[in-house]
Amino acid sequence: MSKYLWPIATLTVVLLAGVALLLWPFALGMAHGPWSKAVYSDVWSGVGVVVIALLGLGSWLMALRQEMRKRGLIQAIETKSASRPKAVSQSSPAPGAVSDSGADLDSLLKPLAESVLRDLTRQLQNKEERRREGV
């Protein structure tokens, strides 16, 4: 996901540069009375840079969002259709009832916990070996 960091950061800087182009004629006092060609040039260049930066920033942010969905870091928002209300099934537990989903969760998380334990044990062994070699 780090491949999205630099384009987003760069386009943010470009966006700020475009906003600066829009504001500089007014901040520097060049826009008194009728606008000169320099003011028109700065303002319209700023508009162009801002539009391009916003389009690029939007596309990179959408790509980042899709990547996060693909990796399971965020979930897609489910849209409910207004034409069909969702039917409530008769077998659904009451709101206060306890279900056996805890066992399902334990069985899903067990391989992850074992993998993390193996990795940490391996890292600890490597650290101890490096410390012994260094002494």
N, C-alpha and C positions, 0 to 999 in steps of 0.2 A: 504494500500500500504506500510505500515511500515514494513510488514513482509518481504519485499524484501531488506530493508536497511541493516540489519546485515549480511546476507549472502554475499551481494555485497561488503560491507566494509571488511569483513573477507577475502574474496577471493582476494581482492585488496592487503591486507597485505601479504597474502600467495604468491601472484605474486611477490611482492617486495622482499620477503625472497628468492624466487627462483632465481631472478635476482642477489641478493646478493651472493647466492651460486655460481652462474656462474662467478661472478667477483672477489670474494675473493682470489682465488689462484693467480690471476694476480696482484691484488692490494697488496697482502702480499709478493710478490716476490717468490712464491713457484714454479712457472712455468718456471724457467730458465733451458735451456737445455732440455733433454728428460723429458717428464712428468712422475712424480712418481705416485704410486697407489693412493695417497691422492688427487692429482690434478684430476686424472680421476674420482675418487669417487665424489669429489665436483662438477665437471663440469656435469657429467651425472645425479647426484642427482638434480642439479639445473635445468637441462633440463626437467627432469621428473616432478618436482614441478611446473615449468612454464607451461608445457603442461596441467597438471591437473587443475591448477588455471585458465588458459585461457578457457578450456572447461567448467568448472563450472561457471565462470564469464559470458561467452557467453550464457549459458542456463538460468541463472538467469536474465540476461538483456533481453533475448527474452521473458521470462515469465512476466517480468515487462511491457514490451511493449504491450503484449497481454492484460494484465490487464488494462493498460491505454486505449487501444482501446475499451475494453469492457465497461469501464466507460464513454467513450466518450471524454476523455481528448485529445486524438490525433485521427486523421482520417487515415484510411488506404489509401495508395497511389494507385490510380487506374492506371493500366497499359493499355496503348493504344496498340491495335493490329496493326501491321504494314501492314497487308494484307487488312484491311478494313478501309478506311478513314471514319470519322464520318460525316454523312449527316447533313447539316444545314437545319432546318425547316423554312418554310416560315412565321410561326406565331411568331417567336422569335422577341423581340423588338430590336430596333436599339441600338447601344452602348450608345448613349447619352440620350435615352428615360428613363423616370421615370416609374417604375412599382408599383403595389400596394402591394408589398411584405412587406412594412413597416407596413401595417395593420395586415398582417399575423404574423409578428414578435411581434407586440404589443399583439396580442391575445395569443401567446405562452409564452411571458414573464410575463403577468399579474398574473397568479397563483404563479409564483416564487416570484414576488415582494410582493404579499400579504402575502405569507408565511414568508418571511424575516421580514416584518413589524410586524407580530404577534410575531415572536421570539424575536425581539428587544424590543417590548413593554413588553413582559413577563419578559425578563431579567432586564429591567429598573424597573419594579414593584418589582421584587425580591430584587434588589439592594436597593431600597428605604425601603423595609420592614426590611432588615438586618441592615440598618443604624439606623432606628427607634428603633429596639430592642437593638442595641449596645449603644444607648445614654442614 
